[in-house]
Amino acid sequence: MSAKPASATPRAPAPIRLSPREFASLHWSAIGKTSWETARILDISESTVNFHLRNACRKLQVRGRRAAVATAIRRGLLNTVTA
């Protein structure tokens, strides 16, 4: 009896769906805006921006907004941005 090897080809990561606010919060964070600045731009509270960023981090399975931005760019969820 031979054991079956684990899948030889790596599986693609599951598609991630960011809400429009999560996307916008990540976008402005990628440009270098603080939560306070993003809140003023989006006309929401700073705590709401942080809420959306935490949700994006959870969905992307990372800790911190920089890691979330990098992962979102790598997965094609955000275009590369320049300030």
KOLMI-946963 format. One line per field, with one value per residue: residue number from 1; residue in one letter; x, y, z of N, C-alpha, C in turn. Coordinates in nm, 2 decimals. Example, Ala and Ser with C-alpha at 12.3 -4.5 7.8 and 13.67 -1.06 7.14 Angstrom:
<rs>
resi (1;2)
resn (a;s)
n_px (1.32;1.28)
n_py (-0.57;-0.22)
n_pz (0.78;0.71)
ca_px (1.23;1.37)
ca_py (-0.45;-0.11)
ca_pz (0.78;0.71)
c_px (1.32;1.29)
c_py (-0.33;0.00)
c_pz (0.78;0.79)
</rs>
This chain:
<rs>
resi (1;2;3;4;5;6;7;8;9;10;11;12;13;14;15;16;17;18;19;20;21;22;23;24;25;26;27;28;29;30;31;32;33;34;35;36;37;38;39;40;41;42;43;44;45;46;47;48;49;50;51;52;53;54;55;56;57;58;59;60;61;62;63;64;65;66;67;68;69;70;71;72;73;74;75;76;77;78;79;80;81;82;83)
resn (m;s;a;k;p;a;s;a;t;p;r;a;p;a;p;i;r;l;s;p;r;e;f;a;s;l;h;w;s;a;i;g;k;t;s;w;e;t;a;r;i;l;d;i;s;e;s;t;v;n;f;h;l;r;n;a;c;r;k;l;q;v;r;g;r;r;a;a;v;a;t;a;i;r;r;g;l;l;n;t;v;t;a)
n_px (0.08;0.06;0.11;-0.09;0.04;0.04;-0.14;0.03;0.04;0.03;-0.26;-0.45;-0.50;-0.80;-1.06;-1.08;-1.31;-1.34;-1.52;-1.66;-1.59;-1.38;-1.20;-1.16;-1.05;-0.81;-0.69;-0.65;-0.48;-0.26;-0.16;-0.06;-0.20;-0.33;-0.55;-0.71;-0.70;-0.80;-1.06;-1.16;-1.15;-1.33;-1.56;-1.64;-1.61;-1.30;-1.27;-1.44;-1.30;-1.08;-1.21;-1.29;-1.04;-0.94;-1.11;-1.04;-0.78;-0.83;-0.97;-0.77;-0.59;-0.37;-0.16;-0.19;-0.19;0.00;0.09;-0.15;-0.20;0.03;-0.03;-0.28;-0.20;-0.03;-0.21;-0.36;-0.58;-0.56;-0.43;-0.09;0.03;0.11;0.23)
n_py (-0.12;0.21;0.54;0.82;1.11;1.44;1.71;1.80;2.04;2.37;2.53;2.80;3.10;3.16;3.37;3.71;3.93;4.26;4.51;4.82;5.03;4.92;4.88;5.15;5.26;5.11;5.19;5.47;5.45;5.32;5.53;5.68;5.81;5.90;5.75;5.95;6.14;6.00;5.96;6.22;6.26;6.06;6.13;6.01;5.87;5.85;5.62;5.45;5.42;5.28;5.05;4.94;4.90;4.71;4.50;4.45;4.36;4.13;3.98;3.95;3.81;3.92;4.12;4.44;4.76;4.81;4.56;4.47;4.64;4.57;4.30;4.32;4.46;4.27;4.06;4.17;4.33;4.59;4.85;4.94;5.22;5.56;5.84)
n_pz (0.00;-0.09;0.03;-0.05;-0.19;-0.05;-0.20;-0.49;-0.63;-0.54;-0.39;-0.51;-0.33;-0.15;-0.29;-0.19;-0.05;-0.02;0.15;0.01;0.19;0.34;0.13;0.05;0.28;0.30;0.06;0.11;0.33;0.21;0.06;0.25;0.43;0.76;1.00;1.10;0.90;0.68;0.78;0.76;0.49;0.39;0.53;0.77;1.10;1.29;1.44;1.30;1.06;1.16;1.24;0.99;0.87;1.05;1.00;0.73;0.77;0.91;0.71;0.53;0.67;0.82;1.04;1.11;0.94;0.74;0.65;0.56;0.34;0.18;0.13;0.00;-0.23;-0.34;-0.39;-0.59;-0.52;-0.46;-0.66;-0.73;-0.57;-0.58;-0.41)
ca_px (0.00;0.14;0.03;-0.11;0.11;-0.04;-0.15;0.16;0.03;-0.03;-0.39;-0.46;-0.57;-0.94;-1.08;-1.11;-1.40;-1.34;-1.63;-1.62;-1.52;-1.25;-1.11;-1.12;-0.96;-0.68;-0.64;-0.59;-0.37;-0.15;-0.11;0.01;-0.29;-0.36;-0.69;-0.78;-0.71;-0.89;-1.19;-1.20;-1.17;-1.45;-1.66;-1.68;-1.53;-1.17;-1.29;-1.50;-1.19;-1.00;-1.30;-1.28;-0.90;-0.93;-1.19;-0.96;-0.67;-0.88;-1.00;-0.64;-0.51;-0.25;-0.17;-0.14;-0.23;0.11;0.09;-0.27;-0.17;0.12;-0.10;-0.38;-0.14;0.02;-0.32;-0.43;-0.70;-0.52;-0.33;0.02;-0.01;0.22;0.18)
ca_py (0.00;0.34;0.65;0.92;1.23;1.56;1.78;1.85;2.17;2.46;2.58;2.94;3.15;3.19;3.51;3.79;4.04;4.37;4.61;4.94;5.11;4.85;4.91;5.29;5.28;5.05;5.28;5.59;5.41;5.29;5.66;5.73;5.89;5.85;5.72;6.07;6.21;5.91;5.98;6.35;6.24;5.98;6.18;5.91;5.89;5.79;5.48;5.37;5.39;5.18;4.93;4.89;4.85;4.58;4.40;4.42;4.28;4.00;3.91;3.93;3.73;3.98;4.21;4.58;4.81;4.80;4.43;4.46;4.71;4.49;4.18;4.36;4.49;4.14;3.98;4.24;4.39;4.73;4.89;5.00;5.36;5.66;5.96)
ca_pz (0.00;-0.09;0.07;-0.15;-0.15;-0.04;-0.33;-0.53;-0.67;-0.43;-0.42;-0.51;-0.21;-0.17;-0.32;-0.07;-0.09;0.07;0.13;-0.04;0.29;0.37;0.02;0.06;0.40;0.26;-0.04;0.17;0.41;0.11;0.01;0.36;0.52;0.89;1.02;1.11;0.76;0.60;0.83;0.71;0.34;0.37;0.61;0.87;1.22;1.29;1.49;1.19;0.97;1.22;1.23;0.85;0.86;1.13;0.92;0.61;0.82;0.94;0.59;0.46;0.76;0.85;1.15;1.08;0.81;0.64;0.60;0.48;0.21;0.10;0.09;-0.10;-0.36;-0.40;-0.44;-0.69;-0.47;-0.47;-0.75;-0.67;-0.55;-0.56;-0.34)
c_px (0.09;0.05;0.02;-0.04;0.01;-0.04;-0.02;0.16;-0.03;-0.16;-0.38;-0.54;-0.71;-0.96;-1.13;-1.20;-1.40;-1.46;-1.58;-1.54;-1.39;-1.15;-1.07;-1.03;-0.82;-0.62;-0.58;-0.47;-0.24;-0.09;-0.03;-0.07;-0.31;-0.51;-0.77;-0.80;-0.81;-1.04;-1.24;-1.23;-1.31;-1.57;-1.73;-1.59;-1.40;-1.19;-1.36;-1.39;-1.11;-1.08;-1.28;-1.14;-0.88;-1.00;-1.10;-0.84;-0.71;-0.91;-0.87;-0.55;-0.37;-0.27;-0.11;-0.17;-0.12;0.11;-0.04;-0.26;-0.08;0.05;-0.21;-0.32;-0.09;-0.09;-0.40;-0.56;-0.68;-0.42;-0.21;-0.01;0.12;0.16;0.21)
c_py (0.12;0.45;0.76;1.05;1.35;1.63;1.84;1.99;2.26;2.52;2.74;2.99;3.18;3.34;3.59;3.90;4.14;4.46;4.73;5.03;5.05;4.89;5.05;5.32;5.22;5.14;5.40;5.56;5.38;5.42;5.72;5.81;5.82;5.81;5.85;6.14;6.13;5.94;6.12;6.33;6.17;6.02;6.08;5.93;5.81;5.64;5.39;5.33;5.27;5.04;4.87;4.83;4.72;4.47;4.35;4.33;4.14;3.92;3.87;3.84;3.79;4.07;4.34;4.62;4.81;4.66;4.41;4.52;4.62;4.37;4.21;4.39;4.36;4.06;4.05;4.31;4.55;4.75;4.95;5.15;5.44;5.79;6.09)
c_pz (0.00;-0.05;-0.04;-0.10;-0.14;-0.18;-0.37;-0.58;-0.57;-0.48;-0.42;-0.38;-0.24;-0.20;-0.20;-0.13;0.01;0.04;0.07;0.06;0.33;0.26;0.03;0.17;0.37;0.16;0.02;0.26;0.32;0.07;0.13;0.46;0.65;0.90;1.03;0.98;0.68;0.65;0.77;0.56;0.32;0.45;0.70;0.99;1.21;1.34;1.38;1.09;1.03;1.22;1.09;0.82;0.93;1.05;0.80;0.66;0.85;0.81;0.52;0.54;0.79;0.98;1.11;0.94;0.70;0.57;0.52;0.34;0.12;0.04;-0.02;-0.23;-0.42;-0.45;-0.55;-0.65;-0.47;-0.58;-0.68;-0.67;-0.53;-0.50;-0.42)
</rs>
